[in-house]
Amino acid sequence: MKIRKGFILRKVAGKYVVVAVGPASKSLNGMIKLNDTGAFCWDYLLQGISKEDLVNRLAAEYDVTREQAAQDVKAFLDTLREAGCLDEEE
């Protein structure tokens, strides 16, 4: 899965925000605020990564259980899906 074209991550005043540009702005009016963990996941999603690989990287980076990482990744991906940010063709 990968971040869909037209969505960009910016750091503004020390906070991470995702905004839509161009045609993508039709599906996201406003912005999504991300914490450091969300920005970490976003960077891997830009490169194209499977859900399983993302769970494994998150668990390793933040020293959490794989189960906790899986729950967090699912919640994050659900948020991105609702906003139309994901291209899930692999």
C-alpha positions in Angstrom: 0.0 0.0 0.0 1.1 3.5 -0.6 0.1 7.1 0.0 -2.0 8.4 -2.9 -0.7 11.2 -5.1 -1.8 14.6 -3.9 -1.3 14.2 -0.2 1.7 15.8 1.5 3.1 15.8 5.0 4.5 19.0 6.4 5.9 20.0 9.8 4.3 23.3 10.9 5.3 24.8 14.2 6.6 21.5 15.4 3.5 19.6 14.5 3.0 17.2 11.6 0.0 17.8 9.3 -1.2 16.1 6.2 -2.9 18.3 3.6 -4.3 17.6 0.1 -3.3 19.4 -3.0 -4.7 19.5 -6.4 -7.5 17.1 -7.2 -6.9 15.2 -4.0 -8.3 18.2 -2.1 -11.8 17.0 -3.2 -11.5 14.1 -0.8 -9.9 15.9 2.1 -11.1 19.3 3.1 -8.9 20.4 5.9 -5.9 18.5 7.4 -5.0 15.4 9.4 -2.7 16.0 12.4 -0.1 13.3 13.0 2.1 12.5 16.0 5.7 11.3 15.6 4.5 7.7 15.2 2.1 8.7 12.5 4.8 10.6 10.6 7.1 7.5 11.0 4.4 5.3 9.4 3.6 7.9 6.7 7.3 7.9 5.6 7.2 4.2 5.0 3.8 4.4 3.3 5.3 6.9 0.9 7.8 4.2 -0.2 5.1 1.5 -0.5 5.0 -1.1 2.3 2.8 -3.9 3.3 0.7 -3.7 6.4 2.7 -6.6 7.9 6.1 -4.9 7.3 4.8 -1.6 8.7 3.6 -3.5 11.9 7.1 -5.1 12.2 8.9 -1.8 11.8 6.7 0.0 14.2 7.1 -2.7 16.9 10.9 -2.6 16.5 11.2 1.2 16.4 9.0 2.0 19.4 9.7 -1.2 21.4 6.0 -2.2 21.7 4.5 -5.6 21.3 3.6 -6.8 17.8 -0.1 -6.9 18.9 0.0 -3.3 20.0 1.7 -2.2 16.9 -0.9 -4.1 14.8 -3.7 -2.3 16.6 -2.1 1.1 16.1 -1.3 0.4 12.4 -4.9 -0.7 11.8 -6.3 2.5 13.4 -3.9 4.7 11.5 -4.7 3.0 8.2 -8.4 3.3 8.9 -8.0 7.0 9.4 -6.1 7.4 6.1 -8.7 5.3 4.2 -11.5 7.5 5.5 -9.6 10.5 4.2 -8.9 8.9 0.8 -5.1 9.0 1.3 -4.3 5.4 0.6 -3.7 3.6 -2.7 -3.9 0.0 -1.7 -3.0 -1.7 -4.9 0.0 -3.8 -4.3 
